[in-house]
Amino acid sequence: MKTPRWTRSAGSARTSAASVIDRGAAAVDDRAVMRILPADARAAFAADGVICLRGLVDADAVELLRAATEAALAGPAALFSASGRPLPDSFLWLTQPAVAELLLRAPIAAVAGALLGTAAPRLFYDQIFAKDPGRSLATPWHQDAPYWPISGEALTVWIALDPVDHEGGAVRYLPGSHRDGVLYRPTSHQDRGAWEAVDLPPLPDLDALPPEALREWTLAPGDALVHHARTIHGAGPNTRAGRPRRAYATRWLGDDARWTPGPETMDFPLPVEVRPGDPLRGTLFPEISIAAEI
């Protein structure tokens, strides 16, 4: 197996960025978390598998994440998988210390921990999304969980870095689709035929549902969508002229998460030194302890 590699400059950045997370717990103001995530929001997440949190991060954080996104998209890729595949859009926290600092400073981990029922949520990975104006494609309906080589509770915090509306590629959800525990066959975002062999049922025809059965939000920069890993979602293309649709997402694991690799798995920039069935741990999957009671 090839050794994971990164550029010379990214190597030192990776070390310093990882050390940021290793230094300690997230600094979270308890009142701020309760304001952002009141009891009715927690109940809505349990029922619907998705909630919108207005102003989860401030304008300075949005600017930081925009800069990190543009730097990652401009290349060259800072990280590569064991197979040599570049990873330009994920694991930003490993190579950009400012992003790692933000994950400790902003209430992102605290929100994830509160909804997962843990005071020490584990960061699975982070990722950027960019839909160029007038040139992007629709994102097909899917769940996150079937793509991931894990079991257990998990969620995504998806932060808008630009204004988002229906014409600009808003994310759409089927509320409550996480509750029955069913996993559906992953959708091939690209030509990845291995998914066809996965022994899971196909997704229902969500495009046949009436619009009122689905949910989407118009977002301002800094607003966040939080969805369960089993919640079915997709997005249209960005048809807005002259306005990108950029977003920064973090994926979080609960205490019951276990490593369950399958025939089609993700690319990681470091070896995953975890045996099947074991909890995820190590530098690649840092645990972020929440300082405040949530």
Secondary structure, DSSP 8 states (H G I E B T S, - for coil): -----B-HHHHHHHHHHHHHHHT--B---HHHHHHHS-HHHHHHHHHHSEEEETTSS-HHHHHHHHHHHHHHHHS--SBB-TTS-B-TTB-HHHH-HHHHHHHHHSTHHHHHHHHHT-SS-EEEEEEEEEE-TTT---EEEE-SGGGSSEES-EEEEEEESS-B-TTTT-EEE-TTTTTT--------SSS-GGGGGS-S-----GGGS-GGGSEE--B-TT-EEEEETT--EEE-----TT--EEEEEEEEE-TT-EE---SS----SS-----TTS---STTS-B--BSS--
